[in-house]
């Protein structure tokens, strides 16, 4: 199986990429990197769609988010989706100053909160970070996270970055079986880098759920890039069905393959589903 070097970018399906990009720029400090039209048989086969898509690239720090607006739009984000749904997938934006980041977000309209009472300080047993979960104007779940000073990962300590929002720390996906999903991602070259068991009043306020009980497993590659977190909720909901790439809830993790040791050229791009139907795109390393 292909060995992954890093999580290269996070790809969101958007019904209106231009308007959504404006929200990310104004509310979170993303910068627009470029736009292009993706089409043709290879792209349609990769995505399982017809008609191609408009592609908008956004950057925050060293991380990249891709917005794909398909010519033939799929379903909107389910309005009743919860953090414990297996289809749930969000990414966490690291902030240097939670108060400043939250004030900036409050100054932009269109989003809605997941967390019930604003930013939440989690107990030390859950890492001691301060976090806030919300949905962008199209329903994609996001998280702002400010690490406790003594628990901040090394990659967020080096140097000063402008703005309260620094970059993307991880993408979190809900799973039905931690062991099964861990084994799948380990075959791709990820390794377990941390575990926690989160519950209690603070987790309930953060997730907007009654009495959540979630097992968290962090998976990372050898390179310091955004990692993946597996969220195994005790009350996980599994009846959403498989998402299509043109559905707004279909988030893709674009993974860059490591160079092959035998010198053979890697395949350009291919799609893959994890055990719970979360979508992955594996692409060849840059020349």
N, C-alpha and C positions, 0 to 999 in steps of 0.2 A: 504494500500500500504506500501511497505517496506520503512523504514526511514533510510536515509543515514548518517553515522557518518563522513565520509571523502572521498575525492578523493584520492585513494590509489596510482594510477599510471596512466600514459598515455601510450597507446598501439598504436604503428605505424606499418603499413604493410610495409615490405621491400622486394625488389626483391633480394637483397644481404645483409643479416644482418651483416655478418662479415666486409665487406668493409664499410658499413654505420657506424658501431660501431667505426671503426678506425677514421672516420671523426669526430664523436662526441667527441672522446677522444682528438684528436689533435687540433681541432678548438675551442672546448668549455670546455675542461677540465673534461668531464665525466669520470668516472671510470667503468671498466667492473666488474659486480658483479657475473656473471655466465651464463652458457649456458646449454640448455637441449633440448630434443626432446619431443614435445607434439603431441600425437596421440591417436587413439582409438575412439570409437563410441561417447563417451560423449563429447570429444573435437570437433569432426567433427560436431555434432549436435549443440553445442554452437555457433560455428563459421559459420555454414551453408556451409561447405566445405568438401572435401574428401582428404585424404592423409596426414593429419597432417601438422605440421610446426616445423621449427627450431626456438627456442626462445632464445633471448639474452637480458639480463637485464643490464641496465646502471644506474648508480647513479650520482647525482649532489647535493651536500649538503645532505639534508634529503629526496630529491625527487627521484622518480624512473621512468625511461622510459623503456618500453618493445618494442623490435623489434621482429616481427613475420614474418618469411620467409616461406610462404606456399609452400608445395611440388608442387602444381599446381598453378602457378602464374596467377593473374588476370591482369587487365589493368594497364598501367603505369599512372603516374599523368598527367592529361590533361595539355598540354603545354600552353594553352590560359586561364587557370583558373585565376580569379581575386579575390581580397579580398572581393568583393561584391557578389560573387557566394554563393548560399546557402550551397553548399558542402564545402565551405572554413572553415578550422579549424586550428588554430595554437596554440603554447604555448609560453609563454613569460619567458625568462631567465633573472633573475635579475643580474646586474653587479655592482660591486663596483666602477669600473673605466671604463667608456665607451671608452675612448681613448685606453686604454690597451687591452680591449676586442676586439675592432674593429681591432687593429693592429694584434692581434693573429689570428683573422678570415682571414685577408688579407694574412697571411702567409701560408694558406692552400688552395689548389685548389679544384675545383669541384662544388662549390656553385654559386648561382647567386642572384643578388640583386632584391628586390622588391621596396624598397625605392629608389628614383631617385637621391638623392644627398648626400649619406652617412647618418650618424646619424642626427636626426632632434630634435631640442629643441621645444617641444610643448608649446603652450601658457598656462597661468595659468588657464584659463577656461577649459582646457583639462587635468589639473593635473600638468603641468609644468615639466613633465619628459622628458628625452632625450631618443629617441628610434630609432631602426633600424630594418627593416624587410627584410628577405632574404629567399631563398630556399636552403635546403640541396641538396646533389648530386642526390637524387631521386625525388626531387620536393616538399617535405614536407615544408610548410611555418613555419618559426620561427621568433621570435622577441627578440632582446636584449633591455633591458630597465634599465635605471638608474634613480631612483626616485630623485626628488628634496629633499634637506636635510630636509625641514620642512613638506614634504608630504610623507615621507617614511613610509610604513606600519610597525607596531610594530615588526612583526616577522623578519624583515630584519635589525633591529637596534641592536638586542642583540648579543653581542659577535663578534669575528673576524673569518672569514672563509678564507681559502687560495684561491688564484687565483682571477682573475677579475670576473669570473662567479660564482655566489653564490648558485643558486638554481632556482626552477621554481615557479613563482608567480601565474600564472593562465593559463587556456586554454580558448581561445576565439573562439566562434562559430557564424557563420552568421545565422540569423533567418529571417523568413518572417513576423512574428507577435510577437512583444515583449510581449504583454499581454498573448497571448496563451502559449508561451514558459515559461514565468515566472510562470504561474499557474501550468504547468506541473512539473517544478522543485521544486516548493513549496510543492507539494504533496509528494515529496521525502525527504523533510526536509530542503531544502535550503531556505534561506531568502535573500531578497534584502539588500545589504550592501552598495550600491552606485549607482549613476546615473550620466551620463554626456552626452552632445550633442557636438560631435566633427565635425568640418568643417573648411574650410579656407585653405590657402596656405600651412601651415605646415602639415596638415592632408593629403593634396594632395601629397606632397613629400613623406610622410611616407608610404602611401598606394600604390603609383604608379598609382593613378587614377586622372581623371579630375574632379575637383569640388565634392569630396565625401561629403556626408552628412550622418553621422552615429550616431544613438542613442545607447549608451552603458549602459548596466545594469549589475552590478556585483551581483553575487549570491554566498553565502558562507554558510557553515555549522557552527556549534558552535565551532568546532576545527580549530585551525590555520593550515590549509593545503592549497595547491593550490585551488583557487576558480575558478568559471566559469564566463565568461563574455559573454553576449548575444550582438551581433552586428547587429543592424537593419539598413542596408543601404537603403537609399531612392531608389536607382537604383538597388536593389537586383535582381540577375539573378537566376531563379528557374527551368531551363530546363535541368539540368544535369541528372536527373533520379536517382534512388536509387543505392547507391554503395553497392557492395558485400564486405565482409570482406577481400577477397584476392586482391581487388583493392588497389593500393598504396595510393590513396586519402582517404581510409576508416580509419580514426583515431577513436580509441575507448577510452572512459573514463571508467576506472575501479573503481567502487565505492564500498566502504566497508560498509556493512549494520551495523546499530547499534544493540547491543544485544537486544533480544526480552524481553519485560517486563513480559511476561507470562511464561518465562522460557523455552519455546519450542525452539528446535534447528532450526536455519535458514538453508535454502536451500544452497547447496554448491556454485553453480554459475548459473546465468541465464542471457540471453541477452534481451535487450530492445531497442526500437527506440524512440527517442524524436519526437515531432511533425514535424520536418523538416528532419527526417531520419538520424540524427546523432546517432551513435551507442554507447550504454552503456552496460557495463557488471557489474552486481551486484554480489558481492561475500560475503560469510558469514564472520563475524568477526573472528579474530584468536582465538584459544583456550586459 
